[in-house]
């Protein structure tokens, strides 16, 4: 699960890039793009389940930030 939730190469600095994008108001589009990317290519991968889990992670993160903004009513 570490490859999906918090891969080592995502944590090279003090914060994950997704947190920077969230701070800059760019995370929603980034998440949507990643959901599309991972779902679209999962059938072509040797481990399709891993890409589906990555897509789910980005979708759950998008839901979280949408709720934080108060738009998930």
N, C-alpha and C positions, 0 to 999 in steps of 0.2 A: 504493500500500500504506500510505502514511502516514495516510490516512483510516481505516484499519482498525487498525493497530498502535498508533500514538501520535498521535492528532489533537491539533493545537495547543491546542484548548479543553480538553483533558484535563490539560494541563500548565501551568496558570496559577500554581499555588503551587510549593512546594518538592518535593512528591511528588504522584503521581497518586492519585486517589481510591481506585482499586483497592488500592493499597498501604496506605492508611489502613484500608480495610475489612478487609484481610488482618490487619493489626496488631490490630484490634478483634475478630477472630474472626467476621466477617460476610461474608467474601468468597465462601464456598462457595454460600450461598443466592443471593447477588447474581449469581454466575456462572450458576447453574442458571436463574434467572429470565431472564437475558439470552439464554441459548441458546434457551430456549423462545420468547422474544419475537422474536428475529431469524429463527429458522426459520419461525415461524408467519406472519410478515408478508412474507417475501421475495418471494412470488408477486405481491404487490400493489405492488411498488416498480418504479421505472423502471430501477434497476440491481440486480436480484435477487442477482447474484453478490456484490456488496458486502455485503449483509446475511448471506449464507451464510458469507462470510469472517469477518465479525464474530462470528457464532455459533461458528465454528471457533476463533477466538482465545479466546473465553471458555471453551470446552470444554478447549482445551489448557492454559489457565491453571488451570482446576479440576483437571485431571490433575496438573499441577505441584505445586499446594499439597497435593493428596491424597498424592502421593509424599513430599513434605517431612514430612508428619505420620506417615509410615510406614504409612498405611492402604491403600497400593496394591499389596499383596503378592499 
